Amino acid sequence: MRNGSKDKRAIIGKKGEECVAQWLKQNGYVILARNYRVRSGEIDLIAQKNEVISFVEVKYRTNHYFSLSEVVTKKKQEKIARSARFFIAEHANLLLSYRFDVALIEGENAIVYLENAFSMEQYAW
């Protein structure tokens, strides 16, 4: 991949994450972390609404004719789940429920938000 193409994707990705963060705030969420990184992976956004913490994967897609499994692969889900475990351990004082959401950005800032897009239980602790 050429550097220009990679840079453009990074800029689009950051713009998408900001768009989703604003959407979350407008819908009553508090952003706890952005681009949370640990050795096992990264979580784009971590947000809280009421008693639920959402680990949010943000994806920009140009074609809505493919399935969620093609957007967030099982391998990616596992990395997010492993990373979430670190966040949960670091914030043991937050005795809340957790879920994994996916925010798909289609076209110009049209967001499709999928709550409980996948489950952590399918990945061994």
CYANA upper distance limits for C-alpha pairs under 8 A (distance plus 0.5 A):
  1 MET  CA      5 SER  CA      7.29
  1 MET  CA      6 LYS  CA      7.34
  2 ARG  CA      6 LYS  CA      6.89
  3 ASN  CA      7 ASP  CA      6.50
  4 GLY  CA      8 LYS  CA      6.64
  5 SER  CA      9 ARG  CA      6.78
  6 LYS  CA     10 ALA  CA      6.74
  7 ASP  CA     11 ILE  CA      6.76
  8 LYS  CA     12 ILE  CA      6.70
  9 ARG  CA     13 GLY  CA      6.44
 10 ALA  CA     14 LYS  CA      6.66
 11 ILE  CA     15 LYS  CA      6.67
 12 ILE  CA     16 GLY  CA      6.56
 12 ILE  CA     60 TYR  CA      8.38
 13 GLY  CA     17 GLU  CA      6.65
 13 GLY  CA     58 VAL  CA      8.47
 13 GLY  CA     59 LYS  CA      8.10
 13 GLY  CA     60 TYR  CA      7.55
 14 LYS  CA     18 GLU  CA      6.67
 15 LYS  CA     19 CYS  CA      6.67
 16 GLY  CA     20 VAL  CA      6.72
 16 GLY  CA     58 VAL  CA      7.61
 16 GLY  CA     59 LYS  CA      8.08
 16 GLY  CA     60 TYR  CA      7.22
 16 GLY  CA    105 ILE  CA      7.32
 16 GLY  CA    109 ASN  CA      7.99
 17 GLU  CA     21 ALA  CA      6.53
 17 GLU  CA     44 ASP  CA      7.60
 17 GLU  CA     45 LEU  CA      8.07
 17 GLU  CA     58 VAL  CA      6.70
 18 GLU  CA     22 GLN  CA      6.69
 19 CYS  CA     23 TRP  CA      6.77
 19 CYS  CA    109 ASN  CA      7.29
 20 VAL  CA     24 LEU  CA      6.56
 20 VAL  CA     58 VAL  CA      7.97
 20 VAL  CA    103 ALA  CA      7.53
 20 VAL  CA    111 ILE  CA      7.89
 21 ALA  CA     25 LYS  CA      6.76
 21 ALA  CA     31 ILE  CA      7.60
 21 ALA  CA     45 LEU  CA      7.93
 22 GLN  CA     26 GLN  CA      6.66
 23 TRP  CA     27 ASN  CA      6.75
 24 LEU  CA     28 GLY  CA      6.97
 24 LEU  CA     29 TYR  CA      5.69
 24 LEU  CA     30 VAL  CA      7.96
 24 LEU  CA     31 ILE  CA      8.32
 24 LEU  CA     47 ALA  CA      8.23
 25 LYS  CA     29 TYR  CA      5.32
 25 LYS  CA     30 VAL  CA      6.53
 25 LYS  CA     31 ILE  CA      7.80
 28 GLY  CA     49 LYS  CA      6.71
 29 TYR  CA     47 ALA  CA      6.49
 29 TYR  CA     48 GLN  CA      5.78
 29 TYR  CA     49 LYS  CA      5.06
 29 TYR  CA     50 ASN  CA      8.41
 30 VAL  CA     47 ALA  CA      5.93
 30 VAL  CA     48 GLN  CA      5.66
 30 VAL  CA     49 LYS  CA      6.93
 31 ILE  CA     45 LEU  CA      7.70
 31 ILE  CA     46 ILE  CA      6.57
 31 ILE  CA     47 ALA  CA      4.85
 31 ILE  CA     48 GLN  CA      6.98
 32 LEU  CA     45 LEU  CA      8.22
 32 LEU  CA     46 ILE  CA      5.92
 32 LEU  CA     47 ALA  CA      5.73
 32 LEU  CA     48 GLN  CA      7.35
 33 ALA  CA     45 LEU  CA      6.30
 33 ALA  CA     46 ILE  CA      5.54
 33 ALA  CA     47 ALA  CA      7.52
 34 ARG  CA     43 ILE  CA      7.88
 34 ARG  CA     44 ASP  CA      6.13
 34 ARG  CA     45 LEU  CA      5.11
 34 ARG  CA     46 ILE  CA      6.92
 35 ASN  CA     42 GLU  CA      6.64
 35 ASN  CA     43 ILE  CA      5.98
 35 ASN  CA     44 ASP  CA      4.96
 35 ASN  CA     45 LEU  CA      6.56
 36 TYR  CA     42 GLU  CA      5.93
 36 TYR  CA     43 ILE  CA      5.63
 36 TYR  CA     44 ASP  CA      7.01
 36 TYR  CA     45 LEU  CA      7.69
 36 TYR  CA     46 ILE  CA      8.25
 37 ARG  CA     41 GLY  CA      6.44
 37 ARG  CA     42 GLU  CA      4.92
 37 ARG  CA     43 ILE  CA      7.15
 37 ARG  CA     83 SER  CA      7.91
 38 VAL  CA     42 GLU  CA      6.83
 38 VAL  CA     83 SER  CA      6.74
 38 VAL  CA     86 PHE  CA      8.05
 39 ARG  CA     83 SER  CA      8.43
 40 SER  CA     79 LYS  CA      6.54
 40 SER  CA     82 ARG  CA      6.88
 40 SER  CA     83 SER  CA      6.37
 41 GLY  CA     79 LYS  CA      5.90
 41 GLY  CA     80 ILE  CA      6.89
 41 GLY  CA     82 ARG  CA      7.99
 41 GLY  CA     83 SER  CA      6.20
 42 GLU  CA     79 LYS  CA      7.97
 42 GLU  CA     80 ILE  CA      6.93
 42 GLU  CA     83 SER  CA      6.86
 43 ILE  CA     55 PHE  CA      7.16
 43 ILE  CA     56 VAL  CA      7.20
 43 ILE  CA     57 GLU  CA      6.87
 43 ILE  CA     80 ILE  CA      6.50
 43 ILE  CA     83 SER  CA      7.48
 43 ILE  CA     84 ALA  CA      8.08
 44 ASP  CA     55 PHE  CA      8.23
 44 ASP  CA     56 VAL  CA      6.54
 44 ASP  CA     57 GLU  CA      5.93
 44 ASP  CA     58 VAL  CA      6.82
 45 LEU  CA     55 PHE  CA      6.63
 45 LEU  CA     56 VAL  CA      5.51
 45 LEU  CA     57 GLU  CA      7.27
 45 LEU  CA     58 VAL  CA      8.29
 46 ILE  CA     53 ILE  CA      7.44
 46 ILE  CA     54 SER  CA      6.18
 46 ILE  CA     55 PHE  CA      5.23
 46 ILE  CA     56 VAL  CA      6.46
 47 ALA  CA     53 ILE  CA      6.15
 47 ALA  CA     54 SER  CA      5.70
 47 ALA  CA     55 PHE  CA      7.19
 47 ALA  CA     56 VAL  CA      8.05
 48 GLN  CA     52 VAL  CA      6.15
 48 GLN  CA     53 ILE  CA      4.87
 48 GLN  CA     54 SER  CA      6.58
 49 LYS  CA     53 ILE  CA      7.09
 49 LYS  CA     54 SER  CA      8.49
 51 GLU  CA     96 LEU  CA      5.85
 51 GLU  CA     97 SER  CA      6.78
 52 VAL  CA     96 LEU  CA      6.19
 52 VAL  CA     97 SER  CA      5.23
 52 VAL  CA     98 TYR  CA      6.08
 52 VAL  CA     99 ARG  CA      7.85
 53 ILE  CA     96 LEU  CA      7.29
 53 ILE  CA     97 SER  CA      6.66
 53 ILE  CA     98 TYR  CA      5.33
 53 ILE  CA     99 ARG  CA      6.97
 54 SER  CA     98 TYR  CA      6.39
 54 SER  CA     99 ARG  CA      5.57
 54 SER  CA    100 PHE  CA      6.19
 54 SER  CA    101 ASP  CA      6.78
 55 PHE  CA     80 ILE  CA      8.49
 55 PHE  CA     84 ALA  CA      7.67
 55 PHE  CA     98 TYR  CA      8.07
 55 PHE  CA     99 ARG  CA      6.80
 55 PHE  CA    100 PHE  CA      5.41
 55 PHE  CA    101 ASP  CA      6.53
 56 VAL  CA    100 PHE  CA      6.58
 56 VAL  CA    101 ASP  CA      5.30
 56 VAL  CA    102 VAL  CA      5.94
 56 VAL  CA    103 ALA  CA      7.31
 57 GLU  CA    100 PHE  CA      8.36
 57 GLU  CA    101 ASP  CA      6.93
 57 GLU  CA    102 VAL  CA      5.31
 57 GLU  CA    103 ALA  CA      6.69
 58 VAL  CA    102 VAL  CA      6.44
 58 VAL  CA    103 ALA  CA      5.33
 58 VAL  CA    104 LEU  CA      6.58
 58 VAL  CA    105 ILE  CA      8.07
 59 LYS  CA     71 VAL  CA      7.73
 59 LYS  CA    102 VAL  CA      7.95
 59 LYS  CA    103 ALA  CA      6.71
 59 LYS  CA    104 LEU  CA      5.43
 59 LYS  CA    105 ILE  CA      6.65
 60 TYR  CA    104 LEU  CA      6.23
 60 TYR  CA    105 ILE  CA      5.13
 60 TYR  CA    106 GLU  CA      6.75
 61 ARG  CA    104 LEU  CA      7.20
 61 ARG  CA    105 ILE  CA      6.57
 61 ARG  CA    106 GLU  CA      6.00
 61 ARG  CA    107 GLY  CA      8.09
 62 THR  CA    106 GLU  CA      6.47
 62 THR  CA    107 GLY  CA      6.92
 63 ASN  CA    106 GLU  CA      8.20
 64 HIS  CA    106 GLU  CA      7.97
 66 PHE  CA     70 GLU  CA      7.11
 66 PHE  CA     71 VAL  CA      8.27
 67 SER  CA     71 VAL  CA      7.24
 68 LEU  CA     72 VAL  CA      6.56
 68 LEU  CA     73 THR  CA      8.42
 69 SER  CA     73 THR  CA      5.66
 69 SER  CA     74 LYS  CA      7.59
 72 VAL  CA     76 LYS  CA      6.42
 72 VAL  CA     77 GLN  CA      6.92
 73 THR  CA     77 GLN  CA      6.67
 74 LYS  CA     78 GLU  CA      6.64
 75 LYS  CA     79 LYS  CA      6.89
 76 LYS  CA     80 ILE  CA      6.73
 77 GLN  CA     81 ALA  CA      6.60
 77 GLN  CA    118 PHE  CA      8.02
 78 GLU  CA     82 ARG  CA      6.62
 78 GLU  CA    120 MET  CA      8.45
 78 GLU  CA    123 TYR  CA      6.91
 79 LYS  CA     83 SER  CA      6.63
 80 ILE  CA     84 ALA  CA      6.52
 81 ALA  CA     85 ARG  CA      6.87
 81 ALA  CA    120 MET  CA      6.20
 81 ALA  CA    123 TYR  CA      7.72
 82 ARG  CA     86 PHE  CA      7.40
 83 SER  CA     87 PHE  CA      7.11
 84 ALA  CA     88 ILE  CA      6.60
 85 ARG  CA     89 ALA  CA      6.59
 86 PHE  CA     90 GLU  CA      6.58
 87 PHE  CA     91 HIS  CA      6.62
 88 ILE  CA     92 ALA  CA      6.34
 88 ILE  CA     94 LEU  CA      8.35
 99 ARG  CA    115 GLU  CA      8.09
 99 ARG  CA    116 ASN  CA      6.12
 99 ARG  CA    118 PHE  CA      8.38
 99 ARG  CA    119 SER  CA      7.53
 99 ARG  CA    120 MET  CA      8.33
100 PHE  CA    115 GLU  CA      7.33
100 PHE  CA    116 ASN  CA      5.63
100 PHE  CA    117 ALA  CA      6.36
100 PHE  CA    118 PHE  CA      6.33
100 PHE  CA    119 SER  CA      7.06
100 PHE  CA    120 MET  CA      8.21
101 ASP  CA    113 TYR  CA      7.80
101 ASP  CA    114 LEU  CA      6.01
101 ASP  CA    115 GLU  CA      5.09
101 ASP  CA    116 ASN  CA      5.69
101 ASP  CA    117 ALA  CA      5.61
101 ASP  CA    118 PHE  CA      7.78
102 VAL  CA    113 TYR  CA      6.56
102 VAL  CA    114 LEU  CA      5.66
102 VAL  CA    115 GLU  CA      7.26
102 VAL  CA    116 ASN  CA      8.47
102 VAL  CA    117 ALA  CA      6.56
103 ALA  CA    111 ILE  CA      6.99
103 ALA  CA    112 VAL  CA      6.31
103 ALA  CA    113 TYR  CA      5.03
103 ALA  CA    114 LEU  CA      6.68
104 LEU  CA    111 ILE  CA      6.14
104 LEU  CA    112 VAL  CA      5.54
104 LEU  CA    113 TYR  CA      6.81
104 LEU  CA    114 LEU  CA      8.48
105 ILE  CA    109 ASN  CA      6.46
105 ILE  CA    110 ALA  CA      6.06
105 ILE  CA    111 ILE  CA      5.13
105 ILE  CA    112 VAL  CA      6.87
106 GLU  CA    110 ALA  CA      5.66
106 GLU  CA    111 ILE  CA      6.77
106 GLU  CA    112 VAL  CA      8.03
